[in-house]
Amino acid sequence: MNNISSVSFRIDTNLKNQADTLFASLGLNMTAAFNMFLRQSVREGRIPFEVTINTPNRDTVAALIETLQLANDPTTKIYNVEDALIELNK
């Protein structure tokens, strides 16, 4: 049979409400999220992971990929501020 312990701690009410809202949007409650955190911490021997609902959309991912491609393309023209302003005003 599993041994179960209770943990009690005090946190700011606003922070708790924000965390409850976040965890609910991830399909979790506070207990499940806390257990996930503890298990992963013990498993990795560190503060372990990032859980987020903030993921880039398709346009952002495409822009990031394009930026990386341009940065690695030797034919990409690089401007200083003055030259960029001249080019934009043509």
N, C-alpha and C positions, 0 to 999 in steps of 0.2 A: 504494500500500500504506500502511496506517495505521502511524504511528509510535507505539509504545507505550513509556511510561516507567513505571518502578516507583517507588513512594513507600513509604518505611518510616518509621513513627513509633511511639513508645512510649506506651502508655496503661495505666491501672490495669486489672488482670486482671478485677476484678469489673465495672467499667464495660464492658469489651469483651464479657464474657459477657452482660450485660444488653442491650447493643446487638445482639449476634448473635441473641438471643432475639426482640427487637422486630422486627428486620429480617426474620427468618424468618417471623414472623407476618404480615408485609406482603408476603411472597413475594420477598424480596430477600436478597442476601448483603452483606457489608461492602463489597466492591468496587463493587457496583452502587449501593448507597446513597451511598457516597463520590463516585462519578462523577455521580450525580444532583445531589448537593449542589454540586459544583464547576461543573457545566454551568449550573445555575440561578443560582448566584452570579455567574458571568461574564455571563450573559444579562441579569440584573437590576441588576448593579453593587452588590450588597448581599448580606447573609446573607438568604436568599430566602424560605423557606417553612416551613410547619409540616406535618409528616407525623405523624399520630397514629392510633391505633386507638381512642382514647377519644372516642366519639361519644355524645351524649345519647340516651337511649331515648325511646320515644313519650310516656311519662308526664312526663318532664322537659321535653320540647318543649311538650307541652300546658300544663304549669304555667307555663312562660315566656311562652307566648302569652297565657294568661289574665292573668298579671301585667301584661303590656303593655296589654292591653285595659282592665283595671281602672285602671291609671295614667292612661290617656287618657280615661276616662269621667268627665265632670263630675258625674255623680250618685253616684259612689262616695263613701261616707262615710269621712272620715279621722279616726282616733282618736289621741289622745295615750295614753300608757301608763296613766294613771289611769282614763280613760274606757273604754279597752279592757278593763281588769280588772273594772270595774263591769259592763260589758256581758256579759262572760264569766260572771260570777257570778249573773246573773239566772236 
